[in-house]
Amino acid sequence: MPRSVNHVASRARRKKILKLTRGYYGCRRNVWTVAKNTWEKGLTYAYRDRKDKKRNFRALWIQRINAAARMHDLSYSKLMGLIHKSGIEINRKVLADLALNNPEAFAAVVEKVKNA
């Protein structure tokens, strides 16, 4: 009795991966073993960089807050310390957005913190 290999299913599996590697450079798009390895490595990079993205955005927010705080004669660390001490619940993302897009509101937060 001949061996059954279910070529339909294995070919579908390969086509699925090759479809995901469309747009890659050279053999990485159409040679099965190279494409599979590249795609798997890409998943690793994607996982790692989702974590890095959070880190990078937090650093960006801190830089923006620091730059805006220095216009009001405060450093970033002093401003954040005063914000926590005064009990204002505002996160860095919102604070950085205020500093960039609404300087009047950021100035109001700084004045409230300085007076408290």
Secondary structure as GFF3:
##gff-version 3
##sequence-region A 1 116
A	DSSP	alpha_helix	7	20	.	.	.	ID=ss1
A	DSSP	three_ten_helix	26	28	.	.	.	ID=ss2
A	DSSP	alpha_helix	32	70	.	.	.	ID=ss3
A	DSSP	alpha_helix	76	86	.	.	.	ID=ss4
A	DSSP	alpha_helix	92	101	.	.	.	ID=ss5
A	DSSP	alpha_helix	103	115	.	.	.	ID=ss6
###
